[in-house]
Amino acid sequence: MTPGRRAARAAGVPLLLAAVALAPAAAGAQTGASGPQRTAWGDPDLQGVWDFRTITPMERPAELAGKALLTAEEAAGFEARENRRQNRDLVDPEQGGAIYPPASEGGVVPYNEFWYDRGSSLAAGGRTSLIVDPPDGRLPPLVPGTAQQGRAVSADVAGERPVRFRSGGIGADGPEDRALGERCLLGFNAGPPVIPSAYNNTLQVLQTPDHVVILNEMIHDARIVPLDGRAHLAPSIRQWMGDSRGRWEGATLVVETTNFSAKTSSFNPTIQSAVGTGATLRLVERLTRTGAGALRYEFTVDDPHTFTRPFTGVIPMATADGPLFEYACHEGNYGMFNLLAGARAQERR
């Protein structure tokens, strides 16, 4: 796997986007004097490459309870502390730290700070959480008995398949013991819903009169969203990224997704944890152009089998400074082969 956009930029390897052919009239987009930018056929124009980096946490930290926004001075202090905490160059591989456990417990620092592209600032306005509802900025309580999974520190720790989180694993007997991101099945930030993470926090939106394409840089997943009012797939048909249907509500694109696989989670609070199962998830996303270089992305997770109430997050996106690059990750790649081969070598020893 190529760790991030910086590596791709250094290598200079572009992703050939065949999906660009789906947007033949993009050049005809126009901006009204008092309205949103529109495509040649009149829909709100959401097209472009969008960057959703931020260090705003998904949930409001306990020490900031009751404080939805920080002052400029408070935000600067938070950003300085958080950037230092996450800086991989400051982690002692023997002693571990806030991000990684000590080497004696199986922790390693996989890449130095050069490879990360998580952003360095809070969302506009100094927001303390991406979750905006509930008002406390925290995930709702789980329904009693909800399945929960977390990354195992050691590959020898037993766990239960299917692995629904995005990074880590429950063992190394086979690829099914590894997380969805390690298997190159789903990107750790691609969702849906889209969630900022360590790198490749970029997506591209393409439009035609009948479809919208959401192409994630991370593991190059593309969702093709019909806008023609067709029904969802039959409940018996399940997909890794669900079955999406879109519609316009004024200037907002509303995407409703169902039919997720039971091999995915209802939600990933972090890339190393998972709760519930995608089989019971209904996800609603809203994309709204808020300026020439700004896009508002909102998602609502509605799963009464996992959470005691729906919750909503908002992520501001900005025009990216370049094209997408290929994240050359595929199921059965040599990294997975080497991981499993290494486990077999350990067993022989």
C-alpha positions in Angstrom: 0.0 0.0 0.0 1.2 3.5 -0.7 0.8 5.4 2.5 -0.7 8.7 1.2 -1.0 11.6 -1.1 2.5 12.8 -0.3 4.0 9.5 -1.5 1.9 9.5 -4.6 2.9 13.1 -5.4 6.5 12.2 -4.9 6.2 9.3 -7.2 4.3 11.4 -9.7 1.8 8.5 -10.6 -1.6 9.9 -11.7 -4.9 8.0 -11.4 -6.5 7.8 -14.8 -10.1 8.6 -14.0 -12.3 6.9 -16.6 -15.2 8.2 -14.6 -14.4 11.7 -15.9 -16.2 10.6 -19.1 -19.4 10.7 -17.1 -19.3 14.4 -16.8 -19.1 15.7 -20.4 -20.8 19.0 -19.7 -18.7 20.1 -16.7 -17.1 22.9 -18.7 -20.6 24.3 -19.2 -21.1 24.9 -15.5 -22.0 28.5 -14.5 -22.5 30.6 -11.5 -25.5 32.8 -11.0 -25.3 36.2 -9.5 -27.3 35.2 -6.5 -27.5 31.4 -6.7 -25.3 28.4 -6.5 -23.0 27.3 -9.2 -24.9 25.0 -11.6 -24.2 22.4 -14.3 -25.1 23.0 -17.9 -28.4 21.1 -17.3 -29.3 23.1 -14.3 -28.5 21.0 -11.2 -26.3 22.4 -8.4 -22.7 21.8 -9.4 -20.9 19.8 -6.7 -18.1 18.6 -9.1 -14.5 18.8 -8.1 -11.8 17.3 -5.9 -12.6 17.9 -2.3 -10.2 17.8 0.7 -11.8 16.8 4.1 -8.7 16.9 6.3 -9.2 18.1 9.9 -8.0 17.2 13.4 -11.4 17.9 14.9 -12.3 14.7 16.7 -15.4 12.7 15.9 -16.6 13.0 19.5 -16.1 16.0 21.8 -13.3 15.2 24.3 -14.5 14.8 27.9 -12.4 17.8 29.0 -14.4 20.0 26.6 -17.8 18.9 27.7 -20.4 21.6 27.2 -18.1 23.6 24.9 -19.1 23.2 21.2 -16.7 26.0 19.9 -13.3 27.2 21.0 -12.0 30.7 20.9 -9.2 31.5 18.5 -6.7 31.3 21.4 -8.2 28.0 22.7 -8.2 26.5 19.2 -4.5 27.4 18.7 -3.6 25.7 22.0 -5.7 22.6 21.2 -4.2 22.3 17.7 -0.6 22.6 19.1 -1.2 19.9 21.7 -3.0 17.5 19.3 -0.4 17.9 16.5 2.3 17.1 19.0 0.4 14.1 20.4 -0.1 12.6 16.9 3.4 13.4 15.6 5.0 10.0 14.7 8.5 11.4 14.8 8.0 12.1 18.5 7.0 8.5 19.4 9.8 6.4 20.9 9.4 2.9 19.3 10.6 1.3 22.6 8.6 3.4 25.0 5.4 3.8 22.9 3.1 6.8 23.5 -0.4 8.1 23.1 -0.7 6.6 19.7 1.3 3.3 19.9 1.9 0.9 22.8 5.5 0.0 23.7 7.4 -2.3 21.4 7.4 -5.0 24.1 3.6 -5.1 23.7 3.7 -5.5 19.9 3.5 -1.8 19.0 5.5 -0.3 16.1 5.6 3.0 14.4 4.8 2.0 10.8 5.6 5.3 9.1 7.3 8.5 10.2 5.5 11.8 10.1 6.4 12.6 6.5 3.8 10.0 5.3 0.8 11.5 7.2 -1.6 14.0 5.8 -4.2 14.3 8.5 -4.3 18.1 8.5 -3.3 20.3 11.3 -6.3 22.5 12.2 -9.8 22.3 13.6 -12.9 22.6 11.5 -13.9 26.2 10.8 -15.2 28.1 13.8 -13.1 26.0 16.2 -15.7 23.1 16.5 -14.8 20.6 19.1 -16.5 17.6 17.5 -17.6 16.5 14.0 -20.8 15.2 15.6 -23.3 18.0 15.9 -26.3 16.1 17.1 -26.7 15.0 19.9 -25.8 18.5 21.1 -23.2 17.1 23.5 -21.1 16.1 20.5 -20.9 12.4 21.6 -22.1 9.2 20.1 -25.5 8.1 21.5 -25.5 5.1 23.9 -25.4 1.6 22.3 -28.5 -0.6 22.4 -27.8 -3.3 25.0 -26.2 -6.4 23.5 -24.8 -4.5 20.4 -21.7 -6.3 19.0 -18.5 -4.4 19.6 -15.0 -5.0 18.2 -11.6 -3.4 18.7 -8.1 -3.8 17.3 -6.0 -6.5 19.0 -2.6 -5.4 20.2 -1.1 -8.8 19.3 -1.8 -11.0 16.3 -2.1 -13.9 18.8 -5.2 -12.5 20.5 -8.3 -14.4 19.6 -11.3 -12.6 18.1 -14.5 -13.2 16.3 -15.0 -13.0 12.5 -16.1 -11.2 10.5 -13.7 -8.4 11.3 -15.6 -5.1 10.8 -13.1 -2.5 11.8 -10.7 -0.9 9.3 -7.2 -1.2 10.7 -5.6 -4.0 12.7 -6.7 -7.5 13.2 -7.8 -10.4 15.5 -5.0 -12.8 14.5 -3.1 -14.0 11.4 -4.5 -17.4 10.6 -5.9 -16.1 7.3 -6.8 -12.8 5.6 -10.3 -13.0 7.2 -8.5 -12.2 10.5 -7.4 -8.8 9.3 -9.3 -5.5 9.1 -11.2 -4.4 6.0 -8.6 -1.7 5.2 -5.7 -4.1 5.5 -7.5 -6.4 3.1 -8.0 -3.5 0.7 -11.8 -4.0 0.7 -12.8 -0.6 2.1 -10.7 2.4 2.8 -10.4 3.4 6.5 -11.8 6.9 5.8 -13.9 6.3 2.7 -16.9 5.1 4.6 -19.6 5.6 3.8 -19.9 7.8 5.8 -16.7 9.7 4.9 -14.6 10.2 8.0 -11.3 12.1 8.2 -8.3 10.0 9.1 -4.5 9.7 8.7 -4.1 10.4 5.0 -5.8 10.4 1.6 -8.6 12.6 2.9 -9.8 13.4 -0.6 -12.7 12.5 -2.8 -13.9 13.6 -6.3 -17.5 14.3 -7.2 -18.7 13.8 -10.9 -22.2 14.5 -12.2 -24.5 13.7 -15.1 -28.2 14.6 -15.3 -29.0 11.0 -14.1 -26.1 10.0 -11.8 -23.6 11.4 -9.3 -20.3 9.6 -8.7 -18.4 9.9 -5.4 -14.9 8.6 -6.0 -12.7 8.2 -2.9 -8.9 8.4 -3.1 -8.5 5.9 -0.3 -8.7 2.4 -1.9 -10.2 4.1 -5.0 -13.8 3.2 -4.2 -16.4 4.8 -6.4 -20.1 5.0 -5.6 -22.4 5.5 -8.6 -25.6 7.1 -7.2 -28.7 7.0 -9.5 -30.9 10.1 -9.4 -33.9 8.7 -11.4 -36.0 7.6 -8.5 -35.5 3.8 -8.9 -36.1 1.6 -5.9 -33.3 0.2 -3.7 -32.0 -3.3 -4.5 -33.9 -6.3 -2.9 -33.1 -6.8 0.8 -31.3 -10.0 -0.1 -28.7 -8.2 -2.1 -25.9 -6.8 0.2 -22.9 -4.7 -0.9 -19.7 -3.5 0.9 -20.6 0.1 0.3 -24.4 -0.4 0.4 -26.9 0.6 -2.2 -27.2 4.4 -2.7 -30.0 6.4 -4.2 -29.9 10.2 -4.6 -32.3 13.1 -5.0 -32.1 16.9 -4.9 -33.7 18.9 -2.1 -33.1 22.5 -3.3 -29.4 23.0 -3.6 -28.6 19.9 -1.5 -27.9 16.4 -2.9 -29.4 13.8 -0.5 -28.0 10.3 -0.7 -29.8 7.5 1.1 -27.9 4.2 1.4 -29.2 0.9 2.6 -28.3 -2.8 1.9 -24.9 -2.8 3.6 -23.3 -6.1 4.2 -23.3 -7.8 7.6 -19.5 -8.0 7.2 -19.3 -4.2 7.8 -20.2 -2.3 10.9 -23.1 0.0 11.6 -20.4 2.6 12.5 -16.6 2.8 13.0 -16.0 5.2 15.9 -12.3 4.9 15.0 -10.5 3.0 12.3 -9.6 0.4 15.0 -13.1 -0.1 16.4 -16.5 -1.1 15.1 -20.0 -1.3 16.6 -23.1 -3.1 15.3 -23.6 -4.5 11.8 -24.2 -2.9 8.5 -27.2 -5.2 7.9 -29.4 -2.8 9.9 -27.9 0.6 8.9 -29.7 3.4 7.0 -27.3 6.2 6.1 -28.3 9.6 4.9 -25.7 11.9 3.5 -26.2 15.6 2.4 -23.8 17.5 0.1 -24.2 21.2 -0.3 -22.0 23.7 -2.2 -21.5 26.6 0.3 -19.1 28.6 -1.8 -16.7 28.6 -4.8 -14.3 26.4 -3.0 -16.4 24.9 -0.2 -18.6 21.9 0.3 -20.6 20.9 3.3 -20.9 17.2 3.9 -23.4 16.0 6.5 -24.2 12.4 7.4 -26.9 10.8 9.7 -26.5 7.3 11.0 -29.9 5.8 11.7 -29.7 2.3 13.1 -32.1 1.5 16.0 -30.6 -1.9 16.4 -27.2 -0.3 17.3 -27.8 3.2 18.7 -30.5 4.4 21.0 -31.1 7.4 18.6 -29.8 8.6 15.2 -26.8 10.9 15.2 -25.4 13.5 12.8 -22.0 14.7 11.9 -20.8 17.6 9.7 -17.5 17.8 7.8 -16.5 20.9 5.9 -14.6 20.2 2.6 -12.4 22.5 0.6 -11.2 22.4 -3.0 -8.1 20.2 -3.1 -4.9 21.5 -4.6 -4.5 18.8 -7.2 -5.9 15.7 -8.8 -6.5 12.3 -7.2 -3.7 9.8 -7.2 -4.1 6.1 -7.3 -3.9 4.2 -4.0 -2.6 1.0 -5.4 -4.3 -1.4 -3.0 -6.1 -4.6 -4.0 -7.3 -7.7 -2.2 -4.6 -10.4 -2.0 -1.7 -8.0 -2.4 1.8 -9.0 -1.5 1.6 -7.1 1.8 -1.1 -9.5 3.0 0.9 -12.5 1.7 4.0 -11.3 3.6 2.0 -10.7 6.8 0.5 -14.2 6.8 3.9 -15.8 5.7 5.6 -14.0 8.6 3.0 -15.5 11.0 3.7 -19.0 9.6 7.5 -18.4 10.1 6.9 -17.4 13.7 4.9 -20.5 14.3 7.7 -22.7 12.9 10.2 -21.0 15.2 
